[in-house]
């Protein structure tokens, strides 16, 4: 167990678990910050990819555009550090993917979302 960056009473455990302000373990609600962020970033990016790449017989184009605009608006509320983290995530994913279409989508994602 080691002191985590953040609030003075934050403690980071070896598994990535971060607890804050805990008088006892029973009072703590653990968060797995790095893992949760990665999963949420992946969920957002994959949902956006579906909206962007789905054919018209699967999804109405106008609805897809409306939802992508909503996602862009919400992602625009991230601070600069969070935006850089999401951009780095999409770049790393683009380097890993074997799908040319998905890789291209990932490379264009930051600009398309206004990051």
N, C-alpha and C positions, 0 to 999 in steps of 0.2 A: 504494500500500500504506500502511495506517495502523494504528496500535496499536489493538487491539480492547479493549473492556471485558471483563474476565474475568481469567484468570491473567496474571501479569506477562509471560509469554512468548507471549501470544496476539497474533496479527496478523490483521487483517481486510483482505481484498483488495477491490477495487472490485466484484467480482461477488457479494459476500456470502460468499465463501470465508473460513473462519476456520481458521488453522493454529495449533497449540499445541506448544511445546517441540520445534521442528524444528531440528536441526543442519544439515540439508540438505533440499531439496525431496523427495528420494527417501525420506526417513525420515518424511515427513508423510503422514497420512491426512486429506485435506480433508473438512470438513463444511460443508454449505450450510444452516446452522442455520435461518434464517428460512424458506427454501423448504421444507425438510424438515418443519418444524413445521406450516406451512400444509397441506402435502399430508397429513400424518398427522391433523391436526384434521379435514380434509375427509373422509378415509377413515373415521374414527371416527363422525363425524356422519352420513355417508351410510349406513353400516352400521346405525346405530341407527335411522335413518329407515326403512330397509327392514324391520327387525324390527318397528317400530311400525306401519307403514302397510300391510304386506303383508296380503292377505286370507287367511282361513282355508284356502281351497283351495290357496294357494301355500305357506303356512307354518303349522305347528301353533302355536296361540296360546300354549300352555304353554311350549313350547321358546323362543318369542320372549321371553316374560316372563322366563324364567330367564336368557337371554343379556343382556337389558337390565339386569337386576339385577346381573349380573357386571360389565357395563360401568360401571354407576353406582359399584360398589364400587371398581373400579380408578381411575376418574376422581376419586373421593374422596381418593385418595392424592396428588393434585397439590397443590402448595403454593398459597397464596392468590394469588400473582402469576400462576401458571400457570392457575388457575381463571378469574381475571379475563380473561386473554388468550383462553381458550376461549369465554367468555361474549361477549366483544367480537366474536370471529369469527362466532359464531352470529347475533348481532344484525346484523352487516354482511351476512351471507348472506341473512338474512330480508328485509332491505331490497332485495336484488338479485333475489331469485327471482320468477318469474312464476307459479309454482304456489301457489295459495291453501293447499292441504293441506300442502305442504312448508314454506311460510312460517309457518303456524301451528305446525307441528311444531318448527321452529327457534326460535320465540319461547318455546315451552314447554320446550325442551330443558334449559336451565340448571336450572330448578326441578325437573324430572323426574329429573335426574341428581344432584340434591343439591349443585349448584355454588353 
